[in-house]
Amino acid sequence: MRPFKITMAAGAVAAFAASGACAQEVDWKKVDEAFGRSGMVAGDVHRYGFPRTDLQVTVDGVAIKPAFALGGWIAVKPAHGGAMAMGDLVLLETEINPVMAKLIEGGLDITAVHNHLLRASPATFYMHVAGHGDPVKLATAIHAALAASKTPLTPPTPPATQPAIDLNTAQLDEIIGAKGNPNGGVYGFAVPRRDAITEAGAALTPAGPLGVATAINFQPTGGGKAAITGDFVLTEKEVNPVLRTLRENGIEVTALHSHMLDEQPRLFFMHFWANDDAAKLARGLRAAIDKTGAGKS
């Protein structure tokens, strides 16, 4: 699933659209210090992960790994006047209002609050946020908001080696039509749309780190089976064709909603879940991808 997403309000987006800013204008060392961790770099975007490693969440008896569906994140991209930030935070129900209050106090916008999973125990919620301005101030405000939850603020120690993925990942790559990546015992894909996604004329690139690529995660559950989750990035005309295709292939649709406020084309995010033969599920996901702007030409 896509871990943390911040989006911009209309005025901030307009400023970003006029941006001629370059990545080197941001003091990334100070941003890292404010977040309390280093970001993963893709193009001019720095993405900061805040996985809920403190939570023990199960869905239908499956113990959910943080990288599978509990990976809060924030992406920061240079923009006119500093930077834009977008992402989503993984929260318990009791954490929603304290975190929201701190974000508002820090000048951040809230763009969505909702579920991604069904039957999760304990229930988890996802708060999508957005901001524009001085990147160090944005990072400081987000860090302060996270401190109002039990989200670990000390970065996790990376494993010496990635945990083994007990799946035929080469077969999954072939079926999905993209190269997946192992992450904390989870095998994940980010499948970008063919059409450009913008906010007030500003291109949201690279798509994956900014949360606007279809995200698909496989978590092995034994015997060639896997639990799957993630979200499809869809235009309005794609919503029901994809929904029907997923359900026809035994994949449950668990949520349908927006994540952003001012994107073009208007996008909807469809979250899903299943636990079955991994190759069978991959074929169902591929059939759904083919109904979207990430599918066949």
C-alpha positions in Angstrom: 0.0 0.0 0.0 1.1 3.3 -0.4 2.7 4.5 2.7 2.3 8.5 3.3 0.9 11.0 0.9 0.8 14.9 1.1 -1.0 16.9 -1.5 -1.2 20.6 -2.2 -4.1 23.0 -2.0 -5.0 25.0 -5.1 -2.9 28.1 -4.2 0.1 26.1 -3.3 -0.2 24.1 -6.5 -0.3 27.3 -8.6 2.9 28.4 -7.0 4.4 25.0 -7.7 3.3 25.1 -11.3 5.3 28.3 -11.8 8.3 26.8 -10.1 11.7 26.9 -11.7 13.3 25.6 -8.6 16.1 23.1 -8.7 16.7 20.2 -6.3 20.0 21.7 -5.2 18.1 24.7 -3.8 16.8 22.6 -0.9 19.2 21.9 1.9 18.3 18.2 2.2 20.6 17.7 5.1 18.5 20.0 7.2 15.3 18.4 5.9 16.7 14.9 6.9 17.5 16.3 10.4 14.0 17.7 10.8 12.4 14.3 9.8 14.9 12.4 12.0 15.9 10.1 9.1 17.3 10.1 5.5 15.0 10.0 2.5 15.0 7.7 -0.4 15.9 9.7 -3.5 14.2 9.4 -6.9 14.8 12.2 -9.4 14.2 15.4 -7.4 11.9 13.8 -4.9 13.0 12.7 -1.4 10.6 10.2 0.2 10.6 9.6 3.9 9.2 6.4 5.4 7.4 6.2 8.8 6.4 2.5 9.0 4.2 1.5 11.9 6.6 -1.1 13.2 5.0 -0.7 16.7 1.7 -2.2 15.6 0.7 -5.9 15.4 -2.1 -5.8 12.9 -3.9 -8.9 11.5 -6.4 -9.2 8.6 -8.3 -12.5 8.3 -5.6 -14.2 10.4 -2.7 -12.8 8.3 -0.1 -10.8 10.3 0.5 -7.7 8.3 4.1 -6.7 7.7 4.8 -2.9 7.9 5.9 -2.8 4.3 2.7 -4.5 3.2 0.1 -2.0 4.4 1.4 0.0 7.3 4.1 2.2 5.7 3.3 5.9 6.3 5.4 8.2 4.1 6.0 11.8 3.1 7.5 12.9 -0.3 9.2 16.2 -0.7 9.8 17.9 -4.1 11.4 21.2 -4.8 9.0 24.0 -5.8 8.7 27.7 -6.1 9.1 29.2 -2.6 10.7 26.0 -1.2 9.0 22.7 -1.6 5.8 20.7 -1.9 5.1 17.8 0.4 2.6 15.0 0.1 2.0 11.7 1.8 -0.2 9.6 4.1 0.1 8.7 7.8 -0.9 5.4 9.3 -2.9 6.0 12.4 -5.0 4.3 15.0 -8.5 5.7 15.6 -7.5 7.4 18.8 -4.5 9.1 17.1 -6.5 10.8 14.3 -7.6 14.0 16.1 -4.3 14.7 18.0 -2.3 14.3 14.8 -4.8 16.4 12.8 -4.6 19.2 15.3 -0.8 19.3 15.1 -0.8 19.3 11.3 -3.3 22.2 11.2 -1.2 24.1 13.8 1.8 23.5 11.6 0.1 24.9 8.4 -0.4 21.5 6.7 -3.6 20.7 4.7 -5.6 17.5 5.3 -6.8 16.0 2.0 -8.4 12.7 3.1 -8.9 10.4 6.1 -10.2 6.9 5.5 -9.5 3.2 5.7 -7.5 1.1 3.2 -8.2 -2.3 4.8 -11.3 -4.1 6.1 -11.4 -6.3 9.1 -8.0 -5.1 10.4 -7.4 -5.7 14.1 -6.7 -3.2 15.4 -8.4 -0.9 12.8 -6.0 1.4 11.0 -6.7 4.7 9.2 -4.8 6.7 6.7 -4.5 10.5 6.9 -3.4 12.1 3.6 -1.8 15.5 4.0 -0.3 18.3 1.8 1.9 21.3 2.3 3.9 23.9 0.4 6.7 26.2 1.6 9.9 26.0 3.5 10.9 22.3 3.4 12.5 22.3 6.9 9.4 23.9 8.4 7.2 21.4 6.7 9.4 18.5 7.9 9.4 20.0 11.5 5.6 20.3 11.5 5.0 16.8 10.2 7.5 15.3 12.7 5.7 17.2 15.6 2.4 15.8 14.4 3.7 12.3 14.3 4.9 12.8 17.9 1.2 13.1 18.9 0.9 9.4 17.8 2.9 6.3 18.8 4.5 6.2 15.3 8.2 5.3 15.9 10.3 8.4 15.4 13.6 6.6 15.5 14.3 5.2 12.0 14.3 1.4 11.9 17.6 -0.4 11.5 17.8 -1.8 7.9 18.4 -5.5 7.8 21.7 -6.7 6.6 19.9 -8.7 3.9 16.3 -8.6 2.6 14.1 -11.4 4.0 13.5 -14.2 1.5 10.3 -13.9 -0.6 8.7 -17.4 -0.7 7.1 -16.7 -4.1 8.1 -17.1 -7.8 8.9 -13.5 -8.2 10.1 -13.9 -11.8 6.7 -15.3 -12.7 5.0 -12.4 -10.9 7.1 -9.9 -12.9 6.1 -11.6 -16.2 2.4 -11.6 -15.4 2.2 -8.0 -14.0 4.5 -6.8 -16.8 6.8 -4.8 -14.5 9.8 -5.4 -12.3 8.9 -5.8 -8.6 11.1 -5.0 -5.6 11.5 -6.8 -2.3 11.0 -4.8 0.8 10.9 -6.2 4.3 9.5 -9.6 3.3 7.0 -8.0 0.8 7.3 -8.0 -3.0 5.9 -4.8 -4.4 5.1 -3.2 -7.8 4.6 0.5 -8.8 2.9 0.6 -12.2 2.7 4.2 -13.6 -0.1 5.4 -15.8 0.7 6.3 -19.5 -1.0 9.7 -19.2 0.6 12.6 -17.3 -0.7 13.5 -13.9 -0.5 17.2 -12.9 -1.6 19.6 -10.3 -2.3 23.1 -11.7 -0.1 22.2 -14.7 2.8 20.8 -12.6 3.8 17.2 -13.5 3.7 14.8 -10.5 6.9 12.9 -11.4 8.3 10.5 -10.6 4.9 8.9 -10.1 5.8 6.1 -7.7 7.5 8.1 -5.0 4.7 10.7 -5.2 2.0 8.1 -4.7 0.3 8.3 -8.2 1.3 4.9 -9.6 -0.8 1.8 -9.1 0.7 0.1 -6.0 0.6 -3.7 -5.7 2.1 -5.7 -2.8 2.4 -9.4 -2.3 3.1 -10.9 1.1 3.8 -14.6 1.1 1.4 -16.7 3.2 2.8 -20.2 2.4 2.4 -22.9 -0.2 2.6 -20.5 -3.2 -0.1 -18.3 -1.8 0.1 -14.6 -1.0 -2.0 -11.9 0.5 -2.3 -8.9 -1.8 -3.1 -5.2 -1.2 -2.4 -1.8 -2.7 -4.3 0.7 -4.7 -5.3 1.3 -8.3 -5.0 4.9 -9.6 -8.0 5.5 -11.8 -10.0 8.0 -13.7 -13.8 8.1 -13.2 -14.5 6.0 -16.3 -12.1 3.3 -15.2 -13.5 2.8 -11.7 -16.3 0.4 -12.4 -14.6 -1.7 -15.1 -11.6 -2.2 -12.7 -13.9 -2.9 -9.8 -15.8 -5.6 -11.7 -12.6 -7.1 -13.0 -11.1 -7.4 -9.6 -14.2 -9.0 -8.1 -14.5 -11.4 -11.1 -11.0 -12.6 -10.2 -11.7 -13.2 -6.5 -10.1 -9.9 -5.3 -12.1 -7.9 -2.8 -12.4 -4.1 -3.2 -11.9 -2.6 0.3 -12.0 1.1 -0.3 -12.7 3.7 -3.1 -11.9 7.4 -2.5 -9.8 10.4 -3.4 -6.3 11.1 -2.0 -5.7 14.6 -3.4 -7.8 17.8 -4.0 -6.5 19.5 -7.2 -5.1 16.9 -9.6 -5.7 16.5 -13.3 -7.1 14.2 -14.5 -9.3 13.7 -11.5 -8.2 10.5 -9.8 -9.8 7.9 -7.6 -7.9 5.3 -5.6 -9.2 1.7 -5.3 -7.8 -0.5 -2.5 -8.0 -4.2 -2.6 -7.4 -7.4 -0.7 -7.2 -11.2 -1.3 -5.2 -14.2 0.0 -4.9 -16.9 -2.6 -2.6 -18.5 -5.2 -0.1 -15.7 -6.0 0.0 -16.4 -9.8 -3.8 -16.5 -10.0 -4.1 -13.2 -8.2 -1.4 -11.7 -10.4 -3.4 -12.6 -13.5 -6.5 -11.0 -12.0 -4.5 -7.8 -11.2 -3.0 -7.7 -14.7 -6.5 -8.0 -16.1 -7.5 -5.0 -14.0 -4.4 -3.0 -15.0 -5.4 -3.5 -18.6 -8.6 -1.6 -17.9 -6.6 1.5 -16.9 -4.2 4.2 -18.1 -1.4 1.9 -17.0 -2.6 -0.9 -19.3 -2.1 -1.9 -22.9 -2.0 0.8 -25.5 
